[in-house]
């Protein structure tokens, strides 16, 4: 794979960090009381929010057969995820398209801004969400293409492949089983 192909395939890994830096800088200029050391608590809050988003989107959006008549809208909502289930080793169907991530991020940022009434705080939490998202992308890619038989990736692979090949109503958390335990959708032991 050439450098150009890698930059295109893994574009989220350079787009989102650049956007996070820009957003944090821009919002710090507009919020005179913003402090960068607040990121030590804002970003972990964003990462925790990401784990819940990962679970909720995977369970309640990507696996629901929406009665949407518009085929383009249906494709945007969940068809790419269903295509990933049909071809789980196809690298073109593995990573989230950045435009999809940016659209969801815009809605999330607007909601966080409305709740916090502080652009820098909303940006810090959004940066945490993006950190969680990029961690998800890395783990999901490794789960599908690594051959590790032990350790963290192997445990995640067992749960994720159970979801893919045995029961797609369980194991929605790719990076963490936390919400699967909370909501009772964890891998059942015999």
Secondary structure, DSSP 8 states (H G I E B T S, - for coil): --HHHHHHHTTHHHHHHHHHHHHHHHHHHH-TT--GGGHHHHHHHHHHHHHHHHHHIIIIITT-------HHHHIIIIIHHHHHHHTTT-GGGTS--HHHHHHHHHHHHHHHHHHH--HHHHHHHHHHHHHHHHHHHHHHHHHHH----SHHHHHHHHHHHHHHHT-TTS---SS-SHHHHHHT-S----
